[in-house]
Amino acid sequence: MAAVYFVVGFVLVLGAYIAFIVIVSARLGPAVSPRAYAIVERIIIGGILAGTALMFQPWLPGGLQWGFLLLLSSTLAFIVWSHVTPQRPADESSQPNVSTP
């Protein structure tokens, strides 16, 4: 019976996370500038690297716990952020070709 509760709970949490991804990607959609998108993406990747480094360092006793939480939250944020599409740059072919001598 415990397995049924686990599976139902897992499916509910997974469904809520998928709904959250859909809502965030629909809200932000192509409204994020490419520069802001790249900055947020680099911050998230930095969090993943810092979390991994904290997990494997031997000096801080709480490093494993804090590193795991940072790695988990950064990974979940990366999954959400990867579903957001930045604005497309202006099409260069639609602009007149101006040559400078």
Order of alpha helices (4+ residues) and beta strands (2+ residues): alpha-alpha-alpha
